[in-house]
Structures are given as structure tokens and as C-alpha cells.
Amino acid sequence: MIPLRDHNPSGNIAVMTYALIAVNVLVFLYMWLLPQEAMDSFINAHAMVPTQIASGKNFITLITSMFIHGSLGHIAGNMLFLYIFGDNLEDRLGHIKYLLFYLICGLGASMLQIFVDPASTIPNIGASGAIAGLMGGYLFLFPNHKVDVLFETGPFLERGTVPAVAMLVYWFIAQLFYGAGSLALPDVGGVAYSAHVGGFITGFSIVFFNKSRLNEYG
């Protein structure tokens, strides 16, 4: 399922969500205006490589890697998910706590990816782990809110509206399924499914263990 929008308007302007989208887009534009060799060096310098972190090196890449994307499709998909699921979390948490929540989810995503394959030399980039954390938090706080999605019916895509719980649980199970399959080929680059799972669990857990405090704000 590909989310298109949610039926859950936020009460305030999602300043931090828009700022995160802007930073990601600006970094992407800067990177892709570089010559190929310089772009490769930029990615290598700022991507998270599990074996480096496991060896106690380049910890800053746990943060910088969240703001690098490898293609137009990569950043477009991530920013769509961030736009749809970020504003309501920001509305509930507040701007600063929301930013901290986002970054912590990204760190949780990387930690599981490193735990699963600490010897991997494959560079990890992208905001998807942090955004998966937003999805986990959204699942707990807004499970019954409606989400417009595109879904496959044979060779065609159709549009429908489903409860957030249906879309998000489906997405999470898919990450578990594909992640288990990717463990058979740990040295092949591609989607970091373990990071998605780690981010989602981190976001859900943070909200779950702070539910009483969050309920004070609706």
C-alpha cells in the first residue's frame, strides 16, 4: 500500500516536519549537483556503515545518514511518508520533542540494522528508519483515522480508504517478511528492512511508554 494522504488534520502548522523535508531536499539537491566522484565521496563520508559503528568509529554518521538519499524515487517516497504521518505526531508532541523523537527513532533503526549484521560494509542512507518511527507512533495514537492509499489489484493500481491500523500493520508485516528474506543475502545492497523494523518499534515503544503523559494533551 502506498499512502496518499490521511484524514487527520493537525491543529498547528507542522514547522518541524516542513523543516525536515526542506533539509532533506536541500541536501539531495546539493549532492546531485556534485560531479560523480565528489558525490560518491560525499555519500561515503556521511553514510552509516554498520562495521564502522560496531568498531567504534564514525558515530556522527548515525545522524548524517538520515539526510542522504540515493535517488529521486528514494527521497520522494520518504518525504511523502514524512509529510503524511509527521504533522500529527508533531502536533501531539510539540516541535522540539517531535524532532528528538524523530532522531531517536532514526538511531533505533540504525541500532537494529547494526545488530542484525554488524560486519556489513554496505553504506546505509535515508530517512526511512526515522520515518518508520513516526509510523509506529501514529499507529498507537491514531489507529482509526482514515488513510487514502493506492493498492495493487493484479496489474493495476486502485485507490481506496482504510483505517491507519490496516495500512500500518500491513506495512510493518511486509518489512518483517522482506527483512527475513534479506537475511539470506546479507551482503547484497538494497532496502534496509531491519532499520525499518527497528525505527517502527522504537517509535511505537516511546509513545506506548509515555501514553499517560501524551493523553494529557488529547
Buried (B, 14 or more C-beta within 10 A) or exposed (E): BBBBEBEBEBEEEBEBBBEBBEEBBEBBEEBEEEEEEEBEEBBEEBBBBBBBBBEEEBEEBBBBBBBBBBEEEBBEBBBBBBBBBBBBBBBBBBBEBBBEBBBBBBBBBBBBBBEBBEEBEBBBBBBBBBBBBBBBBBBBBBEEBBBBBEBEEEEEEEEBEBBBBBBBEEBBEEBBEBBEEBEEEEEEEEBBBBBBBBBBBBBBBBBBEBEEEBEEEE
